[in-house]
Amino acid sequence: MDVLVAAPARRSPVRSVVESALRIRAFERALLDLFKGGHLSGTVHTCIGQELCAAALHPHLRPGVDAFFATHRGHGHYLAYGGSDDALLSELMGREGALCLGRGGTQNLRYRRFFSAGIQGGSTPVATGYAWALKRRGERAVVVAQIGDGTMGEGTHKRRRRSIVTQALGIWRAGSVGRLMRVCSGDTSICHPTAVCPSFEVAW
């Protein structure tokens, strides 16, 4: 008698994204509790409210091949990229096994080709140069740079049209490199509406 064996059920991509987002949210809430209890070294910048962006994007990237440059709120992208939550927690608590030996803290993280930094808008020129270098080396990789909408009027973005960031955006737009710009839109930059922030408009 033939035994009928059911094929394994296919995992829903939507469910995977939601589960990843919930994992990130739980991790970030735990960090806030630890911070309130005085258990973290320095400050902590969570990505609460942005989890789905990270969870939906990173399944399309290849860890170690494609690169991601995050903002200071990069925990969710780090976790979705495949980073260890234990290593990140150790980094923030200054314990053995820390991702960056306890020197990066909440903002300055590196894992394979994942990078984050606290300089507002600073990822744009660095990511552009990184993508250009990968292209020169013949690597077929995608480089993603994350910025916030409020950053368009601050940091390295605030200078006039000849700024290095504006030039980087020009290279980015021209398609000279394999690239993706991800802008987080929150409508509020720290304490004021982003509508009053940008010093120029970006037309794609």
PyMOL commands that set and color helices and strands:
alter all, ss='L'
color gray80, all
select helices_A, chain A and resi 13-36+51-60+75-81+85-93+123-136+149-153+155-157+164-174+194-196
alter helices_A, ss='H'
color red, helices_A
select strands_A, chain A and resi 67-70+110-111+114-116+143-148+179-184+188-189+192-193
alter strands_A, ss='S'
color yellow, strands_A
deselect
rebuild
show_as cartoon
